[in-house]
Amino acid sequence: MKIIELLDRDLIILKLKASTKLEVIEELVDKLNSKGKLNSREEFRKAILEREGQSTTGIGKGIAIPHARTSVVNTPALVFGYSKEGIDYNSLDGQPAHIFFMIASKEGDNDDHLETLSRLSRILRKEDIRKRLMTLESKDELLNLLEVEEELILEKQRNKANALSNMVLAVTACPTGIAHTYMAADALEEKGKEMGVEIKVETNGSAGIKNRLTEEDIKKASVIIVAADKQIEMARFDGKKVIQVPVALGIKEAEKLINRAVSGEASVYNHTERGYNKTGIDNRKSLGLYKHLMSGVSNTMPFAVSGGVLISIALILEKNGFVLDNPSLQQFIKFLIEKSGVSAFTLMVPILAGFIGMSIADRPGFAPAAVGGLIAANSGAGFLGGLVAGFLGGYIILLIKRLFSKLPSSLEAMKPSLIYPVLGVFITTGIMLFVIVEPIGRLNLSLQTWLSAMETIHKIILGLVLGGMMAVDMGGPINKTAFTFGIAMIEAGNLGPHAAVMAGGMVPTLGIAMATTLFRNRFTEGERKAGRSCYIMGASFITEGAIPFAAKDPKRVIPSIIIGSAIAGALTMVFDIGMPTPLGGIFIIPIVEGNPLLYVTAILTGSFITASILGLLKKTTSG
């Protein structure tokens, strides 16, 4: 539908009689009603005034676009009015309005005419068009002007559609599957829509795979964008062009990635024998140590969280004298809670190691790495030993694959079912028992001794460092390094460091939320709305909620959140707080070791400091 199909000669008023806002509305509504566009003049007038009551439709630059969508409209229509003298329409810029387009939309109708009206808005943004509208001498001149300008927009859209006709697919995945995964998906989808590119994004989040790419999707696609920091199912992309980047680039460089995809700037992905060719060389351009580590950490989270919370609940029940009328039932409940927590925690290290090994060498890497992780967990090497076991088991399988790459094809079936698991487990176990376990165990003991004997000033420094690290890249490698260290300390029995980690991770998003509330004039309306959701994200320990603000204004936002997070981390150490579980945010504060109110104080203090610094650094905005 085109603009001139909504606006005909009979709906044009070149010289408005009105001199006030209300008179303009009455005159334009009368014109629509007189041409049979409405079945109830009063109901439509009421809808227009209700819309004006919400916020003015005087958008500035001399233009007002009053509009309403209601069932009393017979057919969608536009009516144009012009006032040479100008009318006080309570416009956003405080200037008189000269040009008026009243929009009558029919409730329940399709949205074709809304697309037409979006083109009208684009036309009205042009200063030269606004000037020409103010010097019109005939109705035909107006119609011709709009028709020509609309055709230019349509031609540009057709050219873009022809150039970008192939579908682009994307997959997003972050280690925890909470924020980066979905933020990258949203960024790619929004930018794709903006660019006129057909794009479908599969998310590999904590709740599982959503919007899964089908075989038909993959067949149709020209290029697949994989923005992921953990291993995903890649065999389905064999023979397709694939762009592989960290998930953060899916958020920050969505337009660049889509442009690369539509231009075909990608190499063909070759996935043979579960990701490896016959020489055993990884064809995936190396997932990288960080990606392997995060694959292990992300799959460990359910065990760490459930184990930490259940063990903490058991301790709370013990401390507070949990009593039931039935002693047997009481004992059974306490036993079940404690056993569940201990079992989950026991599995944490083998699962960590197993998924690191699987990230490195695909499925054959899981068994030797998991066995190595179990040895680490049972021998005092703990979480750090599990990390070593994961990488050891994975790379041993890569070596075995290379050594047995020349086997006759008749023996290929023996590799995954016999050769890889038997040799992999045997070699990994031997190295863990006779080379790794003892030095890692001594390192763990030394670390625990050092942390336990640490003086207050050193605890403050450790809290400053861990808290600040959580804010540096908001979910990136530095953030996850601090997070992983905190988990290792929980597993080793020292709960203090992770309290600093969680406080430092909550402050960036909470601090920004506070800033948008306390210093409203420093932020645009859109940022203030986003700030409201940041309260929930920050309270839930989702540091990534700060990313959009940091990406837009890094010089002010990043120093502010680092300082606030570092101070919050230091305060948790001063207050001697311990955190028994890796995740949970505000919801697990009641089970912290130490004074929960002091922990809340540390978090709120850091958040307020971040908000205050932002308020000082940022300039007043007109939005």
Backbone hydrogen bonds, N-H to C=O, Kabsch-Sander energy under -0.5 kcal/mol:
donor,donor_aa,acceptor,acceptor_aa,energy
5,E,2,K,-1.3
6,L,2,K,-0.7
6,L,3,I,-1.4
7,L,3,I,-2.2
8,D,6,L,-0.6
11,L,8,D,-1.9
12,I,9,R,-1.2
13,I,80,F,-2.6
14,L,12,I,-0.6
16,L,82,Y,-2.6
21,K,88,D,-0.5
24,V,20,T,-2.1
25,I,21,K,-2.1
26,E,22,L,-2.4
27,E,23,E,-2.5
28,L,24,V,-2.5
29,V,25,I,-2.5
30,D,26,E,-2.4
31,K,27,E,-1.7
32,L,28,L,-2.0
33,N,29,V,-2.6
34,S,30,D,-2.7
35,K,31,K,-1.1
36,G,33,N,-1.6
37,K,32,L,-2.2
39,N,72,V,-2.9
40,S,72,V,-0.6
44,F,40,S,-2.0
45,R,41,R,-2.6
46,K,42,E,-2.4
47,A,43,E,-2.1
48,I,44,F,-2.4
49,L,45,R,-2.3
50,E,46,K,-2.3
51,R,47,A,-2.0
52,E,48,I,-2.1
53,G,49,L,-1.8
54,Q,50,E,-0.9
54,Q,51,R,-0.8
55,S,51,R,-1.4
59,I,57,T,-1.3
59,I,63,I,-0.6
60,G,63,I,-1.1
63,I,60,G,-1.3
64,A,99,I,-2.3
65,I,57,T,-2.3
68,A,103,I,-1.6
70,T,68,A,-0.5
70,T,105,S,-2.2
73,V,70,T,-1.3
74,N,37,K,-2.8
74,N,72,V,-0.5
75,T,37,K,-0.8
77,A,104,A,-2.0
78,L,6,L,-2.2
79,V,102,M,-1.9
80,F,11,L,-2.7
81,G,100,F,-2.4
82,Y,13,I,-1.5
83,S,98,H,-2.3
87,I,97,A,-2.2
89,Y,87,I,-0.9
92,L,58,G,-2.5
94,G,91,S,-1.5
97,A,87,I,-2.9
98,H,62,G,-2.3
99,I,62,G,-2.8
100,F,81,G,-2.6
101,F,64,A,-2.0
102,M,79,V,-2.7
103,I,66,P,-2.4
103,I,101,F,-0.5
104,A,77,A,-2.7
105,S,68,A,-2.6
105,S,103,I,-0.6
107,E,70,T,-1.1
107,E,105,S,-0.6
109,D,106,K,-1.7
115,E,111,D,-1.5
116,T,112,D,-1.5
117,L,113,H,-2.2
118,S,114,L,-1.7
119,R,115,E,-1.4
120,L,116,T,-1.6
121,S,117,L,-2.0
122,R,118,S,-1.7
123,I,119,R,-2.1
124,L,120,L,-2.2
125,R,121,S,-0.8
125,R,122,R,-0.5
126,K,123,I,-1.4
130,R,126,K,-1.9
131,K,127,E,-2.1
132,R,128,D,-1.9
133,L,129,I,-2.3
134,M,130,R,-1.1
135,T,132,R,-1.3
136,L,133,L,-0.7
142,L,138,S,-1.3
143,L,139,K,-2.3
144,N,140,D,-2.7
145,L,141,E,-2.2
146,L,142,L,-2.4
147,E,143,L,-2.3
148,V,144,N,-2.4
149,E,145,L,-2.2
150,E,146,L,-2.4
151,E,147,E,-2.0
152,L,148,V,-1.6
153,I,149,E,-1.6
154,L,150,E,-2.6
155,E,151,E,-2.5
156,K,152,L,-1.8
157,Q,153,I,-2.2
158,R,154,L,-2.5
159,N,155,E,-2.4
160,K,156,K,-2.2
161,A,157,Q,-2.6
162,N,158,R,-2.3
163,A,159,N,-2.1
164,L,160,K,-2.1
165,S,162,N,-0.8
168,V,198,E,-2.8
169,L,223,V,-1.9
170,A,200,K,-2.2
171,V,225,I,-2.6
172,T,202,E,-2.6
173,A,227,A,-1.9
183,M,179,A,-2.7
184,A,180,H,-2.6
185,A,181,T,-1.4
186,D,182,Y,-2.6
187,A,183,M,-2.4
188,L,184,A,-2.4
189,E,185,A,-2.5
190,E,186,D,-2.8
191,K,187,A,-2.3
192,G,188,L,-2.3
193,K,189,E,-2.3
194,E,190,E,-2.2
195,M,191,K,-2.0
196,G,192,G,-0.9
196,G,193,K,-0.6
197,V,192,G,-2.9
198,E,164,L,-0.6
199,I,197,V,-0.6
200,K,168,V,-1.7
202,E,170,A,-2.9
203,T,210,K,-1.9
204,N,172,T,-2.8
205,G,203,T,-0.8
205,G,208,G,-1.6
206,S,177,G,-3.0
208,G,205,G,-1.8
210,K,203,T,-2.4
218,I,214,T,-2.4
219,K,215,E,-2.2
220,K,216,E,-2.0
221,A,217,D,-1.6
222,S,167,M,-1.9
223,V,167,M,-0.6
224,I,241,K,-2.6
225,I,169,L,-3.1
226,V,224,I,-0.6
226,V,243,I,-3.6
227,A,171,V,-2.8
227,A,225,I,-0.7
228,A,226,V,-0.8
228,A,245,V,-1.8
229,D,173,A,-2.1
234,M,232,I,-0.8
237,F,234,M,-2.2
238,D,235,A,-1.7
239,G,269,Y,-3.5
240,K,237,F,-2.5
241,K,222,S,-0.7
242,V,267,S,-2.2
243,I,224,I,-2.7
244,Q,242,V,-0.5
245,V,226,V,-2.5
245,V,243,I,-0.5
249,L,246,P,-1.0
250,G,246,P,-0.7
250,G,247,V,-0.8
251,I,247,V,-0.8
251,I,248,A,-0.7
252,K,248,A,-2.5
253,E,249,L,-2.5
254,A,251,I,-0.5
257,L,253,E,-2.4
258,I,254,A,-2.3
259,N,255,E,-2.5
260,R,256,K,-2.1
261,A,257,L,-2.2
262,V,258,I,-2.7
263,S,259,N,-1.6
264,G,261,A,-1.2
265,E,260,R,-2.3
266,A,264,G,-2.2
267,S,242,V,-0.6
269,Y,240,K,-3.2
271,H,269,Y,-0.6
272,T,270,N,-0.7
276,Y,272,T,-2.1
276,Y,273,E,-0.5
277,N,281,I,-1.3
280,G,277,N,-2.3
283,N,275,G,-1.6
292,H,288,G,-2.1
293,L,289,L,-2.7
294,M,290,Y,-2.7
295,S,291,K,-1.7
296,G,292,H,-1.7
297,V,293,L,-2.6
298,S,294,M,-2.6
299,N,295,S,-1.3
300,T,296,G,-1.0
300,T,297,V,-0.5
301,M,297,V,-1.2
303,F,300,T,-0.8
304,A,300,T,-2.4
305,V,301,M,-3.1
306,S,302,P,-2.0
307,G,303,F,-2.3
308,G,304,A,-2.4
309,V,305,V,-2.6
310,L,306,S,-2.3
311,I,307,G,-2.4
312,S,308,G,-2.0
313,I,309,V,-2.5
314,A,310,L,-2.3
315,L,311,I,-2.0
316,I,312,S,-2.4
317,L,313,I,-2.6
318,E,314,A,-1.9
319,K,315,L,-2.6
320,N,316,I,-2.4
321,G,318,E,-0.8
322,F,317,L,-2.4
330,Q,326,N,-2.3
331,Q,327,P,-2.6
332,F,328,S,-2.3
333,I,329,L,-2.6
334,K,330,Q,-2.2
335,F,331,Q,-2.5
336,L,332,F,-2.7
337,I,333,I,-2.5
338,E,334,K,-2.3
339,K,335,F,-2.9
340,S,336,L,-2.4
341,G,337,I,-2.2
342,V,338,E,-2.6
343,S,339,K,-2.5
344,A,340,S,-2.2
345,F,341,G,-2.4
346,T,342,V,-2.2
347,L,343,S,-1.7
348,M,344,A,-0.8
348,M,345,F,-0.6
349,V,345,F,-0.6
351,I,347,L,-2.3
352,L,348,M,-2.4
353,A,349,V,-2.6
354,G,350,P,-2.7
355,F,351,I,-2.3
356,I,352,L,-1.6
357,G,353,A,-2.5
358,M,354,G,-2.1
359,S,355,F,-1.9
360,I,356,I,-1.7
361,A,357,G,-2.7
362,D,358,M,-1.8
365,G,362,D,-2.0
366,F,363,R,-1.7
367,A,363,R,-0.6
369,A,365,G,-1.3
370,A,366,F,-2.9
371,V,367,A,-2.5
372,G,368,P,-2.2
373,G,369,A,-2.2
374,L,370,A,-2.1
375,I,371,V,-2.1
376,A,372,G,-2.1
377,A,373,G,-2.4
378,N,374,L,-1.8
379,S,375,I,-0.6
379,S,376,A,-0.8
380,G,376,A,-0.5
381,A,376,A,-1.1
382,G,376,A,-2.0
385,G,381,A,-1.9
386,G,382,G,-2.1
387,L,383,F,-2.1
388,V,384,L,-2.0
389,A,385,G,-2.6
390,G,386,G,-2.3
391,F,387,L,-1.9
392,L,388,V,-2.8
393,G,389,A,-3.0
394,G,390,G,-1.9
395,Y,391,F,-2.5
396,I,392,L,-2.1
397,I,393,G,-1.6
398,L,394,G,-1.6
399,L,395,Y,-2.0
400,I,396,I,-2.6
401,K,397,I,-2.6
402,R,398,L,-1.9
403,L,399,L,-2.5
404,F,400,I,-2.2
405,S,402,R,-1.3
407,L,404,F,-1.1
411,L,408,P,-2.0
412,E,409,S,-1.3
414,M,411,L,-1.5
415,K,411,L,-0.6
415,K,412,E,-1.3
417,S,413,A,-0.8
418,L,414,M,-2.3
419,I,414,M,-2.1
420,Y,415,K,-2.9
422,V,418,L,-2.0
423,L,419,I,-2.1
424,G,420,Y,-2.2
425,V,421,P,-2.4
426,F,422,V,-2.2
427,I,423,L,-2.8
428,T,424,G,-2.3
429,T,425,V,-2.5
430,G,426,F,-2.0
431,I,427,I,-2.4
432,M,428,T,-2.6
433,L,429,T,-2.7
434,F,430,G,-2.3
435,V,431,I,-2.0
436,I,431,I,-1.8
437,V,432,M,-2.9
440,I,436,I,-2.1
441,G,437,V,-2.6
442,R,438,E,-2.4
443,L,439,P,-2.3
444,N,440,I,-2.6
445,L,441,G,-2.4
446,S,442,R,-2.6
447,L,443,L,-2.5
448,Q,444,N,-2.6
449,T,445,L,-2.5
450,W,446,S,-2.6
451,L,447,L,-2.6
452,S,448,Q,-2.6
453,A,449,T,-2.1
454,M,450,W,-0.5
454,M,451,L,-0.5
459,K,455,E,-2.3
460,I,456,T,-2.5
461,I,457,I,-1.9
462,L,458,H,-2.4
463,G,459,K,-2.7
464,L,460,I,-2.7
465,V,461,I,-2.5
466,L,462,L,-2.7
467,G,463,G,-2.6
468,G,464,L,-2.5
469,M,465,V,-2.4
470,M,466,L,-1.4
471,A,467,G,-0.6
471,A,468,G,-1.3
472,V,468,G,-1.0
473,D,469,M,-0.7
480,K,476,G,-2.7
481,T,477,P,-1.8
482,A,478,I,-1.9
483,F,479,N,-2.2
484,T,480,K,-2.6
485,F,481,T,-2.1
486,G,482,A,-2.2
487,I,483,F,-2.0
488,A,484,T,-2.3
489,M,485,F,-2.0
490,I,486,G,-2.0
491,E,487,I,-2.6
492,A,488,A,-1.4
493,G,489,M,-0.5
493,G,490,I,-1.4
494,N,489,M,-2.8
495,L,493,G,-0.7
499,A,495,L,-1.0
499,A,496,G,-0.8
500,A,496,G,-1.4
501,V,497,P,-2.0
502,M,498,H,-2.8
503,A,499,A,-2.1
504,G,500,A,-2.6
505,G,501,V,-1.8
506,M,502,M,-1.6
507,V,503,A,-1.8
510,L,506,M,-2.0
511,G,507,V,-3.8
512,I,508,P,-1.9
513,A,509,T,-2.2
514,M,510,L,-2.6
515,A,511,G,-2.3
516,T,512,I,-2.3
517,T,513,A,-1.0
517,T,514,M,-0.6
518,L,514,M,-3.3
519,F,515,A,-2.6
520,R,517,T,-0.6
522,R,519,F,-2.1
523,F,520,R,-1.7
525,E,623,G,-1.3
528,R,524,T,-2.3
529,K,525,E,-2.0
530,A,526,G,-2.2
531,G,527,E,-2.2
532,R,528,R,-1.2
532,R,529,K,-0.5
533,S,529,K,-1.1
534,C,530,A,-1.2
535,Y,531,G,-0.8
535,Y,532,R,-0.8
536,I,532,R,-0.6
537,M,533,S,-2.1
538,G,534,C,-3.0
539,A,535,Y,-2.1
540,S,536,I,-1.3
541,F,538,G,-1.8
542,I,537,M,-2.5
543,T,541,F,-0.8
545,G,542,I,-1.5
546,A,543,T,-2.1
547,I,544,E,-1.7
550,A,546,A,-2.4
551,A,547,I,-3.1
552,K,548,P,-1.4
553,D,549,F,-2.0
556,R,553,D,-0.9
557,V,553,D,-2.6
558,I,554,P,-1.5
560,S,556,R,-1.3
561,I,557,V,-2.4
562,I,558,I,-2.2
563,I,559,P,-2.2
564,G,560,S,-2.0
565,S,561,I,-2.5
566,A,562,I,-2.6
567,I,563,I,-2.2
568,A,564,G,-2.1
569,G,565,S,-2.5
570,A,566,A,-2.2
571,L,567,I,-2.4
572,T,568,A,-1.8
573,M,569,G,-1.2
574,V,570,A,-2.1
575,F,571,L,-2.8
576,D,573,M,-0.9
577,I,572,T,-2.4
578,G,593,E,-2.8
579,M,495,L,-2.7
586,I,539,A,-3.4
587,F,584,G,-1.6
588,I,585,G,-1.5
589,I,586,I,-1.0
591,I,588,I,-1.4
592,V,589,I,-1.9
593,E,578,G,-3.0
594,G,592,V,-0.6
599,Y,595,N,-1.6
600,V,596,P,-2.3
601,T,597,L,-2.2
602,A,598,L,-2.2
603,I,599,Y,-2.1
604,L,600,V,-2.9
605,T,601,T,-2.5
606,G,602,A,-2.3
607,S,603,I,-2.3
608,F,604,L,-2.6
609,I,605,T,-2.3
610,T,606,G,-2.2
611,A,607,S,-2.6
612,S,608,F,-2.7
613,I,609,I,-2.5
614,L,610,T,-2.4
615,G,611,A,-2.4
616,L,612,S,-1.9
617,L,613,I,-2.5
618,K,614,L,-2.8
621,T,521,N,-3.1
